Amino acid sequence: MTDLFPPFEPGDEPRRRRFKPVPLRVILPNLVTLLSLCAGLTAMRLAFEGGDDKLDKAVIAILIAAVLDGLDGRLARLLKGTSRFGAELDSLADFVSFGVAPAFILWAFSLSHLGSFGWICALLFAMACALRLARFNVSIDDPSRP
């Protein structure tokens, strides 16, 4: 009868798989995308803190996110570092920075006094942005679809 658990020898240990190194030309555009996401989230934090001076800073954070969003795609194409992962990360960062954050800022500074109606308006804005990005992502995969 064979042993269920054969004797273990220290030299028989399987080698661990090592991750393939990711080139800097692929990492750099994704880092810029993450900075864009951070700017969008910072805008939401500033809106959460409230105050008239925070509104200006929140809008500036959204503008910084827009500049970084324009930069990341160009940088990826320039460095030939485009990837499916980068495209998905960019889409997620765009949704947060240009869908969720502006909706939250609008609600916090001007729509909150309208109660549930103001919240529904903010939700509709965010949902419209999500649907637009989803439609854009699908059209990239199959340009012949309407």
Z-matrix of the N, CA and C atoms (Angstrom, degrees):
N
C 1 1.432
C 2 1.530 1 109.33
N 3 1.330 2 116.16 1 135.90
C 4 1.464 3 119.86 2 -178.75
C 5 1.515 4 109.53 3 -81.17
N 6 1.302 5 112.76 4 152.01
C 7 1.461 6 118.54 5 178.73
C 8 1.519 7 110.15 6 -73.17
N 9 1.330 8 114.76 7 136.19
C 10 1.456 9 118.74 8 175.04
C 11 1.521 10 110.94 9 -67.66
N 12 1.308 11 114.75 10 -35.35
C 13 1.462 12 120.31 11 -179.46
C 14 1.520 13 108.20 12 -122.35
N 15 1.325 14 116.95 13 97.84
C 16 1.465 15 118.82 14 -178.76
C 17 1.529 16 109.70 15 -64.61
N 18 1.321 17 116.65 16 155.60
C 19 1.469 18 119.63 17 179.84
C 20 1.528 19 110.44 18 -61.44
N 21 1.310 20 114.78 19 142.73
C 22 1.461 21 121.39 20 -176.96
C 23 1.517 22 109.77 21 -97.86
N 24 1.289 23 114.87 22 127.05
C 25 1.456 24 121.09 23 175.04
C 26 1.521 25 107.55 24 -111.28
N 27 1.324 26 117.97 25 135.96
C 28 1.476 27 119.64 26 -178.06
C 29 1.518 28 114.14 27 -57.38
N 30 1.287 29 118.71 28 -27.68
C 31 1.454 30 120.85 29 -179.42
C 32 1.525 31 113.23 30 -79.48
N 33 1.330 32 117.31 31 -12.82
C 34 1.457 33 121.77 32 -177.54
C 35 1.531 34 113.38 33 -83.33
N 36 1.298 35 116.44 34 0.74
C 37 1.466 36 120.82 35 -176.42
C 38 1.530 37 110.49 36 -64.91
N 39 1.351 38 116.96 37 128.76
C 40 1.471 39 117.87 38 179.43
C 41 1.524 40 110.78 39 -68.59
N 42 1.308 41 114.26 40 147.37
C 43 1.470 42 119.20 41 179.53
C 44 1.515 43 109.41 42 -72.55
N 45 1.283 44 114.83 43 140.91
C 46 1.460 45 119.78 44 177.61
C 47 1.510 46 109.56 45 -74.24
N 48 1.329 47 113.71 46 144.71
C 49 1.460 48 118.40 47 174.18
C 50 1.509 49 108.89 48 -73.89
N 51 1.261 50 115.04 49 137.61
C 52 1.458 51 119.81 50 176.34
C 53 1.511 52 108.48 51 -104.50
N 54 1.316 53 114.11 52 144.09
C 55 1.453 54 118.87 53 177.25
C 56 1.512 55 109.59 54 -72.41
N 57 1.317 56 114.17 55 141.77
C 58 1.453 57 117.60 56 175.13
C 59 1.516 58 107.93 57 -71.27
N 60 1.301 59 118.00 58 136.19
C 61 1.467 60 118.95 59 179.51
C 62 1.530 61 110.74 60 -66.27
N 63 1.321 62 114.98 61 138.70
C 64 1.457 63 120.51 62 179.11
C 65 1.528 64 107.19 63 -93.10
N 66 1.323 65 117.23 64 127.85
C 67 1.461 66 119.16 65 -177.59
C 68 1.532 67 111.89 66 -66.95
N 69 1.307 68 115.21 67 151.10
C 70 1.461 69 121.99 68 -179.09
C 71 1.527 70 111.24 69 -60.85
N 72 1.318 71 117.12 70 -31.25
C 73 1.465 72 120.04 71 -179.68
C 74 1.518 73 112.00 72 -65.05
N 75 1.337 74 118.29 73 -20.74
C 76 1.455 75 122.32 74 176.21
C 77 1.530 76 110.59 75 -92.28
N 78 1.317 77 116.52 76 -34.85
C 79 1.468 78 121.10 77 -177.79
C 80 1.524 79 111.65 78 -71.98
N 81 1.308 80 117.72 79 -40.72
C 82 1.461 81 121.17 80 -173.32
C 83 1.524 82 113.81 81 -59.26
N 84 1.340 83 120.63 82 -47.81
C 85 1.470 84 119.01 83 177.28
C 86 1.532 85 112.83 84 -62.10
N 87 1.343 86 116.96 85 -34.68
C 88 1.462 87 119.99 86 178.45
C 89 1.521 88 111.53 87 -68.67
N 90 1.321 89 117.21 88 -33.42
C 91 1.464 90 120.19 89 175.55
C 92 1.529 91 111.12 90 -65.82
N 93 1.322 92 116.52 91 -39.16
C 94 1.464 93 120.13 92 176.81
C 95 1.529 94 109.77 93 -64.78
N 96 1.329 95 117.22 94 -39.23
C 97 1.462 96 121.31 95 176.57
C 98 1.521 97 110.60 96 -62.52
N 99 1.318 98 117.14 97 -41.85
C 100 1.464 99 120.15 98 178.29
C 101 1.522 100 111.67 99 -65.63
N 102 1.325 101 117.41 100 -34.83
C 103 1.467 102 119.84 101 174.95
C 104 1.524 103 110.70 102 -64.99
N 105 1.318 104 116.63 103 -37.38
C 106 1.458 105 120.84 104 175.47
C 107 1.525 106 110.65 105 -62.53
N 108 1.313 107 116.75 106 -43.17
C 109 1.458 108 121.18 107 176.76
C 110 1.521 109 111.05 108 -61.78
N 111 1.322 110 116.67 109 -41.39
C 112 1.468 111 120.78 110 177.88
C 113 1.528 112 111.15 111 -62.48
N 114 1.311 113 117.54 112 -38.05
C 115 1.464 114 120.39 113 178.34
C 116 1.526 115 110.52 114 -65.45
N 117 1.316 116 117.60 115 -40.68
C 118 1.461 117 120.55 116 177.28
C 119 1.519 118 112.24 117 -64.68
N 120 1.321 119 116.67 118 -42.90
C 121 1.455 120 120.01 119 178.09
C 122 1.524 121 111.68 120 -67.31
N 123 1.319 122 117.15 121 -34.66
C 124 1.464 123 120.96 122 176.14
C 125 1.523 124 110.54 123 -65.18
N 126 1.314 125 117.22 124 -37.40
C 127 1.466 126 120.37 125 176.20
C 128 1.525 127 110.27 126 -61.22
N 129 1.328 128 116.73 127 -39.63
C 130 1.460 129 119.64 128 177.82
C 131 1.523 130 111.09 129 -66.19
N 132 1.300 131 116.72 130 -39.64
C 133 1.470 132 120.07 131 178.11
C 134 1.523 133 111.02 132 -62.84
N 135 1.329 134 116.31 133 -42.62
C 136 1.455 135 120.14 134 178.98
C 137 1.530 136 111.15 135 -64.53
N 138 1.317 137 116.72 136 -37.34
C 139 1.463 138 119.54 137 176.98
C 140 1.520 139 110.60 138 -67.34
N 141 1.326 140 116.75 139 -35.87
C 142 1.456 141 120.91 140 179.05
C 143 1.521 142 111.33 141 -65.93
N 144 1.334 143 116.44 142 -36.60
C 145 1.461 144 120.42 143 179.52
C 146 1.524 145 111.86 144 -70.05
N 147 1.328 146 117.05 145 -26.80
C 148 1.463 147 121.55 146 176.09
C 149 1.518 148 112.51 147 75.03
N 150 1.340 149 115.57 148 -178.39
C 151 1.455 150 121.77 149 -178.89
C 152 1.517 151 110.94 150 97.24
N 153 1.333 152 115.05 151 146.61
C 154 1.467 153 119.82 152 -177.25
C 155 1.522 154 112.52 153 -65.95
N 156 1.326 155 117.80 154 -35.86
C 157 1.462 156 119.21 155 179.59
C 158 1.523 157 111.60 156 -69.43
N 159 1.340 158 117.26 157 -25.77
C 160 1.470 159 120.91 158 179.65
C 161 1.527 160 111.95 159 -73.69
N 162 1.339 161 117.53 160 -27.19
C 163 1.459 162 119.87 161 178.18
C 164 1.517 163 110.83 162 -61.97
N 165 1.332 164 116.74 163 -45.28
C 166 1.466 165 120.18 164 178.39
C 167 1.518 166 111.32 165 -60.34
N 168 1.322 167 116.27 166 -43.01
C 169 1.466 168 120.34 167 -179.71
C 170 1.531 169 111.37 168 -67.43
N 171 1.325 170 117.04 169 -36.28
C 172 1.462 171 120.34 170 178.92
C 173 1.525 172 110.80 171 -65.85
N 174 1.328 173 116.15 172 -41.44
C 175 1.471 174 119.77 173 178.52
C 176 1.530 175 110.09 174 -66.12
N 177 1.321 176 117.27 175 -38.81
C 178 1.470 177 120.68 176 177.48
C 179 1.528 178 110.28 177 -63.50
N 180 1.328 179 116.79 178 -39.08
C 181 1.471 180 119.80 179 177.82
C 182 1.525 181 111.09 180 -63.00
N 183 1.338 182 117.32 181 -38.76
C 184 1.474 183 120.45 182 176.76
C 185 1.531 184 109.95 183 -65.13
N 186 1.326 185 117.15 184 -39.82
C 187 1.471 186 120.17 185 178.29
C 188 1.527 187 111.45 186 -65.45
N 189 1.325 188 116.18 187 -38.30
C 190 1.473 189 119.68 188 175.94
C 191 1.525 190 109.93 189 -63.44
N 192 1.332 191 116.80 190 -40.73
C 193 1.464 192 120.47 191 176.86
C 194 1.521 193 110.50 192 -61.14
N 195 1.334 194 117.08 193 -37.89
C 196 1.471 195 120.32 194 179.37
C 197 1.526 196 111.26 195 -65.74
N 198 1.322 197 116.48 196 -42.02
C 199 1.466 198 120.20 197 179.02
C 200 1.530 199 109.96 198 -64.06
N 201 1.325 200 116.44 199 -45.38
C 202 1.462 201 120.21 200 179.89
C 203 1.535 202 111.32 201 -65.74
N 204 1.331 203 116.61 202 -34.44
C 205 1.461 204 119.84 203 177.96
C 206 1.523 205 111.21 204 -66.09
N 207 1.315 206 116.66 205 -38.19
C 208 1.462 207 119.14 206 176.58
C 209 1.515 208 112.14 207 -70.04
N 210 1.320 209 115.84 208 -28.21
C 211 1.462 210 120.51 209 -177.12
C 212 1.528 211 112.36 210 -79.05
N 213 1.325 212 117.69 211 -36.11
C 214 1.467 213 119.04 212 -172.66
C 215 1.529 214 113.01 213 -65.85
N 216 1.320 215 117.13 214 -41.43
C 217 1.464 216 119.33 215 178.75
C 218 1.521 217 112.31 216 -66.83
N 219 1.315 218 115.46 217 -42.24
C 220 1.472 219 118.83 218 178.16
C 221 1.520 220 111.08 219 -63.23
N 222 1.328 221 115.37 220 -40.86
C 223 1.459 222 119.93 221 179.93
C 224 1.528 223 110.52 222 -64.76
N 225 1.313 224 117.07 223 -41.43
C 226 1.472 225 120.33 224 179.40
C 227 1.526 226 110.98 225 -63.24
N 228 1.336 227 117.11 226 -42.68
C 229 1.465 228 119.42 227 178.97
C 230 1.519 229 111.39 228 -69.07
N 231 1.320 230 116.77 229 -37.32
C 232 1.463 231 120.69 230 179.81
C 233 1.527 232 111.11 231 -65.31
N 234 1.327 233 116.34 232 -42.13
C 235 1.467 234 120.68 233 -178.38
C 236 1.524 235 112.82 234 -87.51
N 237 1.344 236 116.59 235 -0.91
C 238 1.466 237 122.08 236 -175.62
C 239 1.533 238 109.78 237 55.76
N 240 1.332 239 114.48 238 46.32
C 241 1.457 240 120.98 239 -178.36
C 242 1.509 241 112.68 240 -118.30
N 243 1.343 242 116.63 241 29.08
C 244 1.458 243 119.32 242 178.64
C 245 1.524 244 109.99 243 -72.53
N 246 1.327 245 115.50 244 146.46
C 247 1.455 246 120.26 245 177.93
C 248 1.523 247 108.56 246 -153.02
N 249 1.309 248 115.78 247 161.07
C 250 1.472 249 120.90 248 176.89
C 251 1.524 250 109.86 249 -64.56
N 252 1.326 251 116.32 250 -38.36
C 253 1.463 252 120.84 251 177.45
C 254 1.528 253 110.42 252 -60.44
N 255 1.324 254 116.44 253 -44.78
C 256 1.458 255 120.59 254 179.48
C 257 1.518 256 112.09 255 -63.15
N 258 1.320 257 116.87 256 -37.77
C 259 1.464 258 120.40 257 178.86
C 260 1.526 259 110.91 258 -66.29
N 261 1.331 260 116.60 259 -41.62
C 262 1.468 261 119.84 260 178.91
C 263 1.530 262 111.10 261 -68.35
N 264 1.318 263 116.96 262 -40.54
C 265 1.467 264 120.58 263 177.83
C 266 1.523 265 110.40 264 -63.81
N 267 1.317 266 116.66 265 -40.42
C 268 1.460 267 120.69 266 178.61
C 269 1.526 268 111.06 267 -64.07
N 270 1.318 269 116.80 268 -40.07
C 271 1.455 270 120.43 269 179.19
C 272 1.531 271 110.92 270 -64.77
N 273 1.312 272 116.67 271 -42.26
C 274 1.464 273 120.38 272 178.32
C 275 1.526 274 111.18 273 -64.96
N 276 1.327 275 116.23 274 -43.48
C 277 1.469 276 120.14 275 178.81
C 278 1.529 277 110.67 276 -63.98
N 279 1.327 278 117.08 277 -38.18
C 280 1.465 279 120.28 278 177.37
C 281 1.519 280 111.36 279 -63.43
N 282 1.330 281 116.75 280 -41.78
C 283 1.457 282 119.38 281 179.85
C 284 1.526 283 111.34 282 -62.30
N 285 1.317 284 116.40 283 -42.98
C 286 1.467 285 119.32 284 -179.59
C 287 1.522 286 110.38 285 -69.84
N 288 1.326 287 117.22 286 -47.84
C 289 1.462 288 120.89 287 -173.19
C 290 1.522 289 113.94 288 -74.26
N 291 1.336 290 117.39 289 -30.70
C 292 1.459 291 119.58 290 -174.52
C 293 1.525 292 113.36 291 -118.77
N 294 1.327 293 117.03 292 -1.04
C 295 1.452 294 120.87 293 176.33
C 296 1.512 295 111.83 294 -116.34
N 297 1.323 296 115.67 295 -60.62
C 298 1.456 297 120.48 296 -175.96
C 299 1.529 298 111.53 297 -74.24
N 300 1.317 299 117.65 298 -49.29
C 301 1.469 300 119.97 299 -176.28
C 302 1.530 301 112.62 300 -62.10
N 303 1.337 302 120.94 301 -48.15
C 304 1.459 303 118.68 302 177.98
C 305 1.537 304 112.80 303 -63.20
N 306 1.335 305 117.10 304 -37.12
C 307 1.463 306 119.71 305 177.92
C 308 1.521 307 110.44 306 -63.04
N 309 1.316 308 116.55 307 -42.48
C 310 1.458 309 120.19 308 179.80
C 311 1.525 310 111.46 309 -67.68
N 312 1.329 311 116.58 310 -39.09
C 313 1.466 312 120.24 311 177.97
C 314 1.524 313 110.22 312 -64.22
N 315 1.334 314 116.66 313 -44.95
C 316 1.462 315 119.97 314 177.58
C 317 1.523 316 111.18 315 -59.65
N 318 1.314 317 116.37 316 -43.78
C 319 1.461 318 119.22 317 180.00
C 320 1.526 319 110.94 318 -65.13
N 321 1.337 320 116.31 319 -43.99
C 322 1.467 321 119.58 320 -175.01
C 323 1.526 322 112.35 321 -66.86
N 324 1.330 323 117.06 322 -36.34
C 325 1.456 324 118.95 323 -172.71
C 326 1.521 325 114.45 324 -101.39
N 327 1.337 326 119.15 325 -19.57
C 328 1.461 327 117.18 326 -177.53
C 329 1.526 328 115.02 327 -140.04
N 330 1.323 329 119.39 328 -22.48
C 331 1.458 330 120.16 329 -175.55
C 332 1.520 331 113.95 330 -102.42
N 333 1.330 332 117.92 331 -10.02
C 334 1.470 333 119.78 332 -175.00
C 335 1.523 334 112.08 333 -66.02
N 336 1.318 335 118.02 334 -29.38
C 337 1.464 336 119.80 335 -179.98
C 338 1.533 337 112.42 336 -71.98
N 339 1.337 338 117.35 337 -11.73
C 340 1.459 339 120.73 338 178.19
C 341 1.528 340 112.50 339 -86.99
N 342 1.307 341 116.65 340 -1.42
C 343 1.467 342 121.03 341 178.12
C 344 1.517 343 112.35 342 70.96
N 345 1.321 344 114.97 343 -135.05
C 346 1.469 345 120.55 344 -176.53
C 347 1.522 346 112.30 345 -64.56
N 348 1.313 347 117.83 346 -33.75
C 349 1.461 348 120.11 347 178.72
C 350 1.529 349 110.80 348 -63.07
N 351 1.326 350 117.11 349 -41.55
C 352 1.467 351 120.66 350 177.48
C 353 1.517 352 111.92 351 -63.70
N 354 1.341 353 116.15 352 -39.15
C 355 1.455 354 120.07 353 179.03
C 356 1.526 355 110.75 354 -66.96
N 357 1.327 356 116.75 355 -39.73
C 358 1.467 357 120.81 356 178.33
C 359 1.527 358 110.21 357 -63.62
N 360 1.320 359 117.19 358 -39.27
C 361 1.475 360 119.98 359 176.86
C 362 1.524 361 110.97 360 -61.66
N 363 1.331 362 117.11 361 -42.98
C 364 1.464 363 120.66 362 178.25
C 365 1.528 364 110.70 363 -64.67
N 366 1.333 365 116.75 364 -40.73
C 367 1.464 366 120.17 365 178.07
C 368 1.522 367 111.75 366 -63.71
N 369 1.320 368 116.55 367 -41.66
C 370 1.466 369 119.65 368 178.80
C 371 1.518 370 111.67 369 -62.26
N 372 1.326 371 117.07 370 -39.47
C 373 1.460 372 120.81 371 176.90
C 374 1.528 373 110.66 372 -60.75
N 375 1.331 374 116.63 373 -48.29
C 376 1.469 375 120.35 374 -179.09
C 377 1.529 376 111.28 375 -64.62
N 378 1.340 377 117.06 376 -40.37
C 379 1.464 378 119.78 377 179.20
C 380 1.523 379 111.52 378 -66.00
N 381 1.322 380 117.48 379 -38.44
C 382 1.466 381 120.44 380 178.14
C 383 1.525 382 110.37 381 -63.25
N 384 1.320 383 116.57 382 -39.37
C 385 1.472 384 119.55 383 177.43
C 386 1.520 385 111.22 384 -65.91
N 387 1.329 386 117.27 385 -40.38
C 388 1.467 387 120.37 386 178.70
C 389 1.521 388 110.93 387 -63.52
N 390 1.326 389 116.92 388 -43.71
C 391 1.459 390 120.35 389 179.69
C 392 1.521 391 111.80 390 -65.36
N 393 1.316 392 116.82 391 -39.01
C 394 1.462 393 120.74 392 178.71
C 395 1.524 394 110.89 393 -64.17
N 396 1.331 395 117.35 394 -43.67
C 397 1.464 396 120.28 395 179.05
C 398 1.528 397 111.35 396 -66.74
N 399 1.319 398 116.95 397 -39.10
C 400 1.465 399 119.64 398 178.17
C 401 1.525 400 110.51 399 -63.75
N 402 1.323 401 116.41 400 -42.66
C 403 1.467 402 120.11 401 178.22
C 404 1.532 403 110.81 402 -63.17
N 405 1.324 404 116.58 403 -40.60
C 406 1.465 405 120.87 404 178.18
C 407 1.528 406 110.53 405 -63.08
N 408 1.337 407 117.37 406 -43.93
C 409 1.467 408 120.93 407 -179.31
C 410 1.528 409 111.26 408 -64.08
N 411 1.314 410 117.53 409 -37.56
C 412 1.464 411 120.65 410 178.50
C 413 1.521 412 110.29 411 -68.83
N 414 1.321 413 117.33 412 -38.36
C 415 1.470 414 119.90 413 -178.84
C 416 1.520 415 112.05 414 -69.13
N 417 1.321 416 117.52 415 -24.02
C 418 1.466 417 119.92 416 175.74
C 419 1.527 418 109.45 417 -69.07
N 420 1.341 419 117.18 418 -41.01
C 421 1.466 420 121.10 419 -179.14
C 422 1.512 421 112.69 420 -67.57
N 423 1.333 422 118.02 421 -38.46
C 424 1.454 423 121.74 422 -178.32
C 425 1.535 424 108.92 423 -138.76
N 426 1.327 425 118.21 424 90.83
C 427 1.464 426 120.30 425 -175.90
C 428 1.519 427 114.63 426 -66.05
N 429 1.337 428 118.16 427 -12.81
C 430 1.467 429 119.22 428 -178.49
C 431 1.540 430 111.68 429 -82.15
N 432 1.343 431 117.49 430 -14.45
C 433 1.469 432 120.39 431 179.53
C 434 1.514 433 110.24 432 -76.45
N 435 1.321 434 117.16 433 144.00
C 436 1.473 435 119.70 434 179.39
C 437 1.517 436 111.63 435 -73.53
